[in-house]
Structures are given as C-alpha cells and as structure tokens.
Amino acid sequence: MTPERPPNQMSLDREKSEFRKTSLASRRWAAEKSSPDASVSLSDHLVAQFGEMSGQIVSGYLAIGTEINVAPAIARLEQAGLVATLPVVTAAAQPLKFRRWTAGTQMEPGPLRTCHPAANSPEMTPDLLIIPMLAFDADGYRIGWGGGFYDRTLWKLRAEKKVIAIGAAFEAQRVEKVPRDEHDARLDWIATEMGLIEITPSN
C-alpha cells in the first residue's frame, strides 16, 4: 500500500501545480513579447562567462514549446572548445543521462515530447548543465514540469563532483518566490537575455 502523503506536502503539491499553470501562461507571453534576438543575447552572456572552459562537458537542451532557445549558445560553446551533450530521459523518477551531441548526431524521439541523441552516441557526465524552466526566483530556485528529472540529476551529480547548474529563461519569467521544498535543487546561475545572475549564499 502506498503511504499517504502528509497534508502539508499535498498542499505544496497543489500550490506547485497551480503555479505551473500560471508560469506556463507567463512564459508564453514572454516568448511572444521578447525580442527575436533574445536567444542570441542569452548566448552572448553564456559564452562571455563560460566560453573559456575548453574541454569541459556542457549539457544543453532542445527547446520545447516556448522554452528559450539555447541552441546558439551550445553551438558557440562547442566552437570555444567545450564538449556538447543533450539529456536523455530513461525512465520516470530517475536521473537524466547525457549523450554526446554534434550538428551531425543521429537523433531519436524520447518520452515527454523530447528528442535525444541515439544510443550509438557515447554517454558523458556534464560539468555544466543549462536547464530549461517555467519560472525562477532570485534565490536560484526554478520550477519545471514536475517530473523532478533535473532535481534528481543535480543531487546525484553534486554527490559525485562539482557541477555548475545554469537555469535558462526569459527575464519575464522571474517571480518573487518559487514554491519549493527540500527536494528542489538550487541553481548556481540564472541566464536570461538581459544577463547572468550568480547565485551565492547571500541570495
């Protein structure tokens, strides 16, 4: 028998569910109203900060729906000498895996509307992760679709080595406070078309 969830957790789950709905609507608005050059500006900021980390492994993502496009950033970071990967959803409630990606990589469809490098691409462990989100706050917390894939991944990777987690979004996705609990992993940086925010203990 599945144990009952405590009332406070059920209340937070409901709060997050409602927050996702409003955040998705806000992101749609942000994507419609943002400059066509938003992804280029985001790319400029990321390359300026992380472009000298040649040899490090970076994970990006293929934008779904109104997620901000990080493909220009990944391409430029790869040109700067970083090694590009994309995430792979293997199963529910499991950390993500990452496979090598280049412009000529064979791709295959995955669950949840994702697309990832085919199984013949080597698995790699990223040093930097560029992560999509529905909303973020100045404390470095994000909210996504609710699958917990990135939270599990960050907890796992951080137990193994130092990694840098960078949330990517439109500036208009910033909120005062994201609902969160102890399972939610904090980001190290926020990247928007307006610039970068480094998350420090004082945040």
C-alpha positions as CSV (number, residue, x, y, z in Angstrom):
1,M,0.0,0.0,0.0
2,T,1.3,3.4,-0.9
3,P,1.8,5.6,2.2
4,E,-0.4,8.7,2.4
5,R,1.3,12.0,1.7
6,P,1.3,14.4,4.7
7,P,-1.2,17.2,4.4
8,N,1.5,19.9,4.2
9,Q,3.1,18.1,1.2
10,M,-0.2,17.7,-0.5
11,S,-0.8,21.4,-0.1
12,L,2.6,22.2,-1.6
13,D,1.9,19.9,-4.5
14,R,-1.3,21.7,-5.2
15,E,0.4,25.1,-4.9
16,K,3.1,23.9,-7.4
17,S,0.5,22.6,-9.8
18,E,-1.3,25.9,-9.9
19,F,2.0,27.8,-10.1
20,R,3.0,25.8,-13.1
21,K,-0.2,26.8,-14.9
22,T,0.3,30.5,-14.4
23,S,4.0,30.2,-15.1
24,L,3.3,28.5,-18.4
25,A,1.0,31.3,-19.4
26,S,3.6,33.8,-18.4
27,R,6.3,32.1,-20.4
28,R,4.0,32.1,-23.5
29,W,3.6,35.8,-23.1
30,A,7.3,36.3,-22.6
31,A,8.1,34.3,-25.7
32,E,5.6,36.3,-27.8
33,K,6.8,39.7,-26.5
34,S,10.5,39.1,-26.3
35,S,13.0,40.3,-29.0
36,P,13.7,37.9,-31.8
37,D,17.3,38.3,-30.7
38,A,16.7,37.0,-27.1
39,S,18.4,33.7,-27.7
40,V,21.4,35.4,-29.3
41,S,21.7,37.8,-26.3
42,L,21.5,34.8,-24.0
43,S,24.2,33.1,-26.0
44,D,26.4,36.2,-25.7
45,H,26.2,36.2,-21.9
46,L,26.8,32.4,-21.6
47,V,29.8,32.5,-23.9
48,A,31.3,35.5,-22.2
49,Q,31.2,33.7,-18.8
50,F,31.8,30.1,-19.7
51,G,33.5,30.2,-23.1
52,E,37.0,29.7,-21.7
53,M,36.2,26.4,-20.1
54,S,37.6,24.4,-23.0
55,G,37.5,20.7,-22.6
56,Q,34.6,20.8,-20.1
57,I,31.4,19.0,-20.9
58,V,28.2,21.1,-21.2
59,S,24.7,19.9,-21.4
60,G,22.0,21.9,-23.2
61,Y,18.5,21.1,-24.3
62,L,16.3,21.2,-27.4
63,A,13.7,23.8,-26.7
64,I,10.1,22.5,-26.5
65,G,7.2,24.9,-27.0
66,T,8.0,28.4,-25.6
67,E,11.3,27.4,-23.8
68,I,14.0,29.9,-24.6
69,N,16.3,28.5,-27.4
70,V,19.8,27.7,-26.2
71,A,21.0,26.1,-29.4
72,P,23.0,29.1,-30.4
73,A,24.7,29.1,-27.0
74,I,25.6,25.4,-27.3
75,A,26.9,25.8,-30.8
76,R,29.2,28.7,-29.7
77,L,30.4,27.0,-26.6
78,E,31.3,23.9,-28.7
79,Q,33.2,26.2,-31.1
80,A,35.0,27.5,-28.0
81,G,36.2,24.0,-27.2
82,L,33.6,22.7,-24.8
83,V,32.0,19.3,-25.4
84,A,28.3,19.4,-26.0
85,T,25.8,16.8,-24.8
86,L,22.0,16.5,-24.6
87,P,19.9,15.0,-21.8
88,V,18.1,11.6,-22.2
89,V,15.0,10.7,-20.2
90,T,15.4,7.0,-19.5
91,A,12.5,6.3,-17.0
92,A,10.2,8.1,-14.7
93,A,11.6,9.2,-11.3
94,Q,15.2,8.6,-12.5
95,P,18.1,11.0,-13.0
96,L,18.8,12.0,-16.6
97,K,21.6,10.5,-18.7
98,F,23.6,12.6,-21.2
99,R,24.9,11.7,-24.6
100,R,27.4,13.4,-26.9
101,W,25.8,15.8,-29.4
102,T,27.1,17.5,-32.5
103,A,25.4,19.0,-35.5
104,G,25.5,15.7,-37.3
105,T,24.4,13.4,-34.4
106,Q,21.7,10.9,-35.2
107,M,18.6,11.8,-33.1
108,E,15.7,9.7,-31.9
109,P,12.4,10.6,-30.2
110,G,12.1,10.2,-26.4
111,P,9.3,10.4,-23.9
112,L,7.5,13.7,-22.9
113,R,8.0,15.3,-26.3
114,T,11.8,15.1,-26.0
115,C,14.3,14.2,-28.7
116,H,17.8,13.0,-27.8
117,P,21.0,11.5,-29.4
118,A,20.6,7.9,-30.5
119,A,22.1,5.1,-28.4
120,N,25.2,5.0,-30.5
121,S,26.3,8.3,-29.1
122,P,28.6,8.0,-26.1
123,E,27.3,8.7,-22.6
124,M,29.1,11.6,-20.8
125,T,28.8,13.3,-17.5
126,P,28.4,17.1,-17.8
127,D,30.3,19.7,-15.9
128,L,27.9,22.5,-16.8
129,L,24.1,22.0,-17.2
130,I,22.0,24.5,-19.0
131,I,18.4,23.9,-17.7
132,P,15.0,25.0,-19.0
133,M,12.4,26.2,-16.6
134,L,8.9,27.7,-16.3
135,A,9.8,30.3,-13.7
136,F,12.7,31.2,-11.4
137,D,13.4,33.5,-8.4
138,A,16.5,35.5,-7.2
139,D,17.3,32.8,-4.7
140,G,18.2,30.4,-7.5
141,Y,15.1,28.1,-7.4
142,R,13.2,27.1,-10.5
143,I,10.0,25.3,-11.3
144,G,9.7,22.9,-14.2
145,W,7.1,20.5,-15.4
146,G,7.0,18.5,-12.2
147,G,8.9,15.3,-13.2
148,G,11.8,16.1,-10.9
149,F,14.3,14.9,-13.5
150,Y,16.7,17.8,-13.1
151,D,16.4,17.9,-9.3
152,R,17.3,14.2,-9.1
153,T,20.1,14.7,-11.6
154,L,21.7,17.6,-9.8
155,W,21.6,15.9,-6.4
156,K,23.2,12.8,-8.0
157,L,25.9,14.7,-9.8
158,R,26.7,17.0,-6.9
159,A,27.3,14.0,-4.8
160,E,30.0,12.9,-7.3
161,K,31.7,16.1,-8.3
162,K,31.4,19.8,-8.7
163,V,29.0,20.8,-11.4
164,I,27.5,24.2,-12.5
165,A,23.8,24.4,-12.9
166,I,22.5,27.3,-15.1
167,G,18.8,28.0,-15.5
168,A,17.9,29.5,-18.8
169,A,14.8,31.6,-19.2
170,F,13.3,34.9,-20.5
171,E,13.8,37.7,-18.0
172,A,10.0,38.0,-17.8
173,Q,9.8,34.5,-16.2
174,R,11.3,35.9,-13.0
175,V,9.0,35.7,-10.0
176,E,9.2,36.9,-6.4
177,K,9.4,33.4,-5.0
178,V,9.1,29.9,-6.4
179,P,7.3,27.3,-4.2
180,R,9.8,24.8,-3.0
181,D,10.7,22.1,-0.6
182,E,13.9,20.2,0.5
183,H,13.9,18.1,-2.7
184,D,14.3,21.1,-5.0
185,A,17.9,21.6,-6.1
186,R,19.2,25.2,-6.2
187,L,20.8,26.6,-9.3
188,D,24.3,28.2,-9.4
189,W,23.5,30.7,-12.1
190,I,20.4,32.2,-13.9
191,A,20.8,33.2,-17.6
192,T,18.4,35.4,-19.4
193,E,18.6,37.7,-22.4
194,M,19.3,40.5,-20.0
195,G,22.3,39.0,-18.4
196,L,23.6,36.5,-15.8
197,I,22.8,36.2,-12.1
198,E,25.3,34.3,-9.9
199,I,23.5,32.6,-7.0
200,T,25.5,33.0,-3.8
201,P,24.7,32.1,-0.2
202,S,23.7,35.7,0.4
203,N,20.9,35.3,-2.2
